Every structure is written in C-alpha cells, then in structure tokens.
Amino acid sequence: MITALFLFVIVCVTTRNCPAGFAPIAIGLSLTLFHLIAIPISNASLNPARSTATALFGGSEALSSLWLFWVAPIFGGVVGAIIGRWVHQE
C-alpha cells in the first residue's frame, strides 16, 4: 500500500502541471512520511533489495516470507503508477 502511495506521489509531481522545483521536496517528504508510518509495521521495507539483505541474516523464518517483500512492493508500484497516470491523464 505504501509503495502504491509513493509511486502515486511520484507520478503526480512529475507531470507538466506541477510547479518547477516542487517534485524533489514532495518526493522527499512523502518518502520520510511513509517510512515513519511503515517502521512500526514492517521496519519500513519499501525496497526489496533491503529486505533481501536483512532476510539473509535473519534465518529461515525471514527467508520463508521474503517473497512477500518482493511481490508486495512491485504490485504496489504498478498499482500506484496506473492510478497516478489515470488521475493525471494529459
């Protein structure tokens, strides 16, 4: 869900209608907010590579759930990008 929201923000602030110079600020602040929300839930694993590195040292239980930390962000990113493009059709 958070990856979908993050991609939605990225797609929205990189359109032609967005004021110049606003995109880096919006992306940075939203990423900070999403990490603050996700840290208590999943240790803010918005990046599958970070999840993989942690799971390699976490043992068999962490490795058995690693697939979810790859599938969920990819799916969320695709959904967020599709919704963002749909909202900001140019």
N, CA and C atoms as a LAMMPS dump frame, in Angstrom:
ITEM: TIMESTEP
0
ITEM: NUMBER OF ATOMS
270
ITEM: BOX BOUNDS ff ff ff
-5.0000000000000000e+02 5.0000000000000000e+02
-5.0000000000000000e+02 5.0000000000000000e+02
-5.0000000000000000e+02 5.0000000000000000e+02
ITEM: ATOMS id mol type element x y z
1 1 1 N 0.822 -1.189 0
2 1 2 C 0 0 0
3 1 3 C 0.87 1.258 0
4 2 1 N 1.895 1.245 0.824
5 2 2 C 2.732 2.438 0.915
6 2 3 C 3.52 2.651 -0.377
7 3 1 N 3.96 1.591 -1.001
8 3 2 C 4.659 1.739 -2.273
9 3 3 C 3.732 2.296 -3.336
10 4 1 N 2.475 1.874 -3.323
11 4 2 C 1.493 2.418 -4.262
12 4 3 C 1.314 3.914 -4.033
13 5 1 N 1.203 4.325 -2.783
14 5 2 C 1.068 5.753 -2.482
15 5 3 C 2.317 6.526 -2.903
16 6 1 N 3.478 5.937 -2.674
17 6 2 C 4.717 6.606 -3.045
18 6 3 C 4.807 6.796 -4.561
19 7 1 N 4.492 5.765 -5.325
20 7 2 C 4.511 5.893 -6.785
21 7 3 C 3.447 6.861 -7.264
22 8 1 N 2.314 6.905 -6.583
23 8 2 C 1.277 7.872 -6.931
24 8 3 C 1.804 9.295 -6.759
25 9 1 N 2.491 9.556 -5.662
26 9 2 C 3.08 10.878 -5.434
27 9 3 C 4.092 11.202 -6.532
28 10 1 N 4.947 10.248 -6.857
29 10 2 C 5.971 10.488 -7.884
30 10 3 C 5.331 10.807 -9.232
31 11 1 N 4.332 10.034 -9.614
32 11 2 C 3.678 10.269 -10.901
33 11 3 C 2.972 11.63 -10.9
34 12 1 N 2.34 11.981 -9.784
35 12 2 C 1.602 13.248 -9.724
36 12 3 C 2.518 14.467 -9.77
37 13 1 N 3.649 14.41 -9.102
38 13 2 C 4.508 15.603 -9.06
39 13 3 C 5.457 15.703 -10.243
40 14 1 N 5.485 14.723 -11.092
41 14 2 C 6.338 14.802 -12.273
42 14 3 C 5.545 15.085 -13.542
43 15 1 N 4.323 15.541 -13.402
44 15 2 C 3.52 15.932 -14.563
45 15 3 C 3.858 17.369 -14.943
46 16 1 N 3.395 17.779 -16.076
47 16 2 C 3.649 19.148 -16.555
48 16 3 C 2.942 20.199 -15.713
49 17 1 N 1.862 19.835 -15.055
50 17 2 C 1.085 20.795 -14.27
51 17 3 C 1.733 21.136 -12.934
52 18 1 N 2.688 20.361 -12.497
53 18 2 C 3.335 20.566 -11.202
54 18 3 C 4.349 21.703 -11.312
55 19 1 N 4.375 22.617 -10.334
56 19 2 C 5.353 23.714 -10.386
57 19 3 C 6.793 23.207 -10.368
58 20 1 N 7.661 23.927 -11.04
59 20 2 C 9.075 23.547 -11.114
60 20 3 C 9.707 23.597 -9.731
61 21 1 N 10.507 22.603 -9.41
62 21 2 C 11.195 22.56 -8.135
63 21 3 C 10.396 21.94 -7.006
64 22 1 N 9.143 21.608 -7.243
65 22 2 C 8.297 21.04 -6.201
66 22 3 C 8.49 19.54 -6.063
67 23 1 N 8.848 18.874 -7.149
68 23 2 C 8.933 17.414 -7.15
69 23 3 C 9.925 16.868 -6.132
70 24 1 N 11.162 17.37 -6.05
71 24 2 C 12.094 16.793 -5.071
72 24 3 C 11.618 16.959 -3.632
73 25 1 N 11.015 18.084 -3.336
74 25 2 C 10.526 18.323 -1.976
75 25 3 C 9.368 17.383 -1.655
76 26 1 N 8.427 17.252 -2.583
77 26 2 C 7.266 16.388 -2.354
78 26 3 C 7.68 14.928 -2.245
79 27 1 N 8.585 14.489 -3.092
80 27 2 C 9.027 13.096 -3.057
81 27 3 C 9.787 12.812 -1.773
82 28 1 N 10.684 13.699 -1.388
83 28 2 C 11.461 13.503 -0.167
84 28 3 C 10.597 13.5 1.086
85 29 1 N 9.671 14.447 1.185
86 29 2 C 8.801 14.497 2.36
87 29 3 C 7.849 13.311 2.417
88 30 1 N 7.344 12.898 1.26
89 30 2 C 6.436 11.745 1.275
90 30 3 C 7.194 10.464 1.633
91 31 1 N 8.417 10.315 1.145
92 31 2 C 9.209 9.139 1.495
93 31 3 C 9.498 9.112 2.998
94 32 1 N 9.797 10.267 3.569
95 32 2 C 10.008 10.358 5.015
96 32 3 C 8.745 9.97 5.767
97 33 1 N 7.608 10.503 5.343
98 33 2 C 6.338 10.181 5.998
99 33 3 C 6.017 8.696 5.888
100 34 1 N 6.223 8.131 4.714
101 34 2 C 5.915 6.711 4.523
102 34 3 C 6.829 5.821 5.368
103 35 1 N 8.076 6.216 5.531
104 35 2 C 8.963 5.449 6.404
105 35 3 C 8.517 5.549 7.857
106 36 1 N 8.108 6.731 8.286
107 36 2 C 7.643 6.886 9.665
108 36 3 C 6.388 6.057 9.935
109 37 1 N 5.549 5.913 8.934
110 37 2 C 4.34 5.096 9.078
111 37 3 C 4.696 3.61 9.055
112 38 1 N 5.622 3.222 8.176
113 38 2 C 5.899 1.8 7.956
114 38 3 C 6.896 1.193 8.936
115 39 1 N 7.682 1.997 9.612
116 39 2 C 8.672 1.435 10.543
117 39 3 C 8.015 0.552 11.605
118 40 1 N 6.943 0.973 12.264
119 40 2 C 6.335 0.091 13.262
120 40 3 C 5.675 -1.152 12.661
121 41 1 N 5.321 -1.1 11.388
122 41 2 C 4.599 -2.209 10.767
123 41 3 C 5.549 -3.25 10.193
124 42 1 N 6.47 -2.81 9.325
125 42 2 C 7.336 -3.775 8.627
126 42 3 C 8.796 -3.339 8.592
127 43 1 N 9.198 -2.507 9.506
128 43 2 C 10.552 -1.935 9.526
129 43 3 C 10.855 -1.14 8.271
130 44 1 N 9.823 -0.574 7.678
131 44 2 C 9.932 0.341 6.534
132 44 3 C 10.661 -0.275 5.357
133 45 1 N 10.304 -1.451 5.003
134 45 2 C 10.953 -2.113 3.886
135 45 3 C 10.23 -1.768 2.59
136 46 1 N 10.531 -0.602 2.039
137 46 2 C 9.957 -0.196 0.765
138 46 3 C 10.817 -0.666 -0.4
139 47 1 N 11.996 -1.183 -0.095
140 47 2 C 12.94 -1.612 -1.11
141 47 3 C 13.183 -3.122 -0.984
142 48 1 N 12.835 -3.901 -2.01
143 48 2 C 13.037 -5.35 -1.937
144 48 3 C 14.491 -5.76 -1.713
145 49 1 N 15.441 -5.001 -2.215
146 49 2 C 16.847 -5.348 -2.012
147 49 3 C 17.219 -5.242 -0.537
148 50 1 N 16.679 -4.254 0.148
149 50 2 C 16.933 -4.117 1.583
150 50 3 C 16.323 -5.288 2.345
151 51 1 N 15.16 -5.702 1.937
152 51 2 C 14.51 -6.85 2.575
153 51 3 C 15.319 -8.117 2.38
154 52 1 N 15.886 -8.298 1.188
155 52 2 C 16.665 -9.49 0.904
156 52 3 C 17.926 -9.533 1.771
157 53 1 N 18.607 -8.412 1.877
158 53 2 C 19.826 -8.373 2.689
159 53 3 C 19.518 -8.698 4.143
160 54 1 N 18.433 -8.166 4.662
161 54 2 C 18.05 -8.423 6.051
162 54 3 C 17.644 -9.882 6.241
163 55 1 N 16.92 -10.445 5.282
164 55 2 C 16.441 -11.826 5.399
165 55 3 C 17.588 -12.836 5.347
166 56 1 N 18.625 -12.513 4.604
167 56 2 C 19.768 -13.431 4.524
168 56 3 C 20.411 -13.653 5.883
169 57 1 N 20.369 -12.646 6.728
170 57 2 C 20.951 -12.768 8.068
171 57 3 C 19.902 -13.072 9.129
172 58 1 N 18.619 -13.125 8.728
173 58 2 C 17.536 -13.322 9.689
174 58 3 C 17.142 -14.766 9.923
175 59 1 N 17.671 -15.678 9.168
176 59 2 C 17.345 -17.077 9.368
177 59 3 C 16.259 -17.577 8.443
178 60 1 N 15.841 -18.811 8.681
179 60 2 C 14.897 -19.467 7.773
180 60 3 C 13.512 -18.848 7.821
181 61 1 N 13.078 -18.365 8.966
182 61 2 C 11.747 -17.744 9.05
183 61 3 C 11.688 -16.482 8.195
184 62 1 N 12.731 -15.674 8.243
185 62 2 C 12.77 -14.462 7.428
186 62 3 C 12.84 -14.808 5.942
187 63 1 N 13.609 -15.82 5.595
188 63 2 C 13.715 -16.214 4.185
189 63 3 C 12.407 -16.777 3.647
190 64 1 N 11.632 -17.434 4.501
191 64 2 C 10.375 -18.011 4.027
192 64 3 C 9.331 -16.945 3.699
193 65 1 N 9.441 -15.771 4.281
194 65 2 C 8.482 -14.712 3.977
195 65 3 C 9.061 -13.656 3.049
196 66 1 N 10.239 -13.9 2.521
197 66 2 C 10.89 -12.925 1.652
198 66 3 C 10.107 -12.671 0.373
199 67 1 N 9.437 -13.669 -0.146
200 67 2 C 8.688 -13.496 -1.384
201 67 3 C 7.681 -12.364 -1.277
202 68 1 N 7.065 -12.208 -0.118
203 68 2 C 6.066 -11.148 0.073
204 68 3 C 6.702 -9.768 -0.003
205 69 1 N 7.929 -9.645 0.489
206 69 2 C 8.617 -8.36 0.451
207 69 3 C 9.119 -8.013 -0.944
208 70 1 N 9.054 -8.946 -1.873
209 70 2 C 9.32 -8.665 -3.276
210 70 3 C 8.03 -8.424 -4.05
211 71 1 N 7.045 -9.261 -3.814
212 71 2 C 5.8 -9.169 -4.584
213 71 3 C 5 -7.921 -4.21
214 72 1 N 4.865 -7.63 -2.925
215 72 2 C 4.03 -6.515 -2.48
216 72 3 C 4.517 -5.163 -3.006
217 73 1 N 5.813 -4.806 -2.898
218 73 2 C 6.231 -3.513 -3.442
219 73 3 C 6.115 -3.42 -4.962
220 74 1 N 6.387 -4.509 -5.653
221 74 2 C 6.259 -4.476 -7.113
222 74 3 C 4.802 -4.287 -7.499
223 75 1 N 3.916 -5.037 -6.867
224 75 2 C 2.491 -4.891 -7.142
225 75 3 C 2.007 -3.492 -6.765
226 76 1 N 2.434 -3.011 -5.598
227 76 2 C 2.042 -1.671 -5.166
228 76 3 C 2.554 -0.595 -6.095
229 77 1 N 3.766 -0.749 -6.581
230 77 2 C 4.31 0.222 -7.519
231 77 3 C 3.54 0.266 -8.821
232 78 1 N 3.176 -0.887 -9.324
233 78 2 C 2.394 -0.943 -10.563
234 78 3 C 1.023 -0.307 -10.353
235 79 1 N 0.362 -0.637 -9.251
236 79 2 C -0.956 -0.074 -8.964
237 79 3 C -0.874 1.44 -8.792
238 80 1 N 0.115 1.918 -8.039
239 80 2 C 0.27 3.355 -7.832
240 80 3 C 0.544 4.1 -9.123
241 81 1 N 1.374 3.527 -9.979
242 81 2 C 1.674 4.166 -11.257
243 81 3 C 0.446 4.204 -12.157
244 82 1 N -0.32 3.136 -12.184
245 82 2 C -1.53 3.104 -13.01
246 82 3 C -2.545 4.126 -12.519
247 83 1 N -2.752 4.195 -11.221
248 83 2 C -3.711 5.161 -10.671
249 83 3 C -3.223 6.586 -10.902
250 84 1 N -1.927 6.824 -10.708
251 84 2 C -1.387 8.164 -10.947
252 84 3 C -1.529 8.595 -12.39
253 85 1 N -1.258 7.691 -13.327
254 85 2 C -1.428 8.031 -14.745
255 85 3 C -2.892 8.248 -15.083
256 86 1 N -3.774 7.483 -14.454
257 86 2 C -5.204 7.639 -14.718
258 86 3 C -5.704 8.983 -14.191
259 87 1 N -5.237 9.392 -13.016
260 87 2 C -5.673 10.661 -12.425
261 87 3 C -5.113 11.842 -13.219
262 88 1 N -3.9 11.722 -13.72
263 88 2 C -3.255 12.823 -14.416
264 88 3 C -3.052 12.53 -15.894
265 89 1 N -4.125 12.148 -16.552
266 89 2 C -4.031 11.911 -17.988
267 89 3 C -3.802 13.245 -18.688
268 90 1 N -2.81 13.26 -19.559
269 90 2 C -2.501 14.511 -20.262
270 90 3 C -2.776 14.374 -21.734
